[in-house]
Amino acid sequence: MLVLGKHELNQQINYLRRGKPANNSVRDMLFQVINHSTYHRAQIATEFRRMGIEPLASDYILFKR
């Protein structure tokens, strides 16, 4: 597994978002990737509950047990 140091985590990445220049640190981009999946898991759980289905536990710590 690659371990990023403080320097690499703080590195700024330049890119285009909807055709406009943007930049973020590697740290913030990694946080976005991890956190955005939480949003989608909540959407799925909400839809399951709306249909009367109890969603499965999706917490990583429960998966590891």
Steps between C-alpha positions, in 0.01 A plus 500: 500500500629839406538734795484869422706741705392845610666656195309278256170551682539877479593497131262708291343337193386725217212383281195619310153474653219571258752672276629733772842478669495359853747359749492306823749325722544125475375486861172674412450290189544175695256624764246579226528152349450332838226733621302505174434127527329569835254722316412225254468232770252727678302546178477124453402441865229766473358342185502155662311633803251676273430159339464333843836323483741524792841591352803293583763646731757679287753604763852379428561395860200265483630357172834419666338301784 
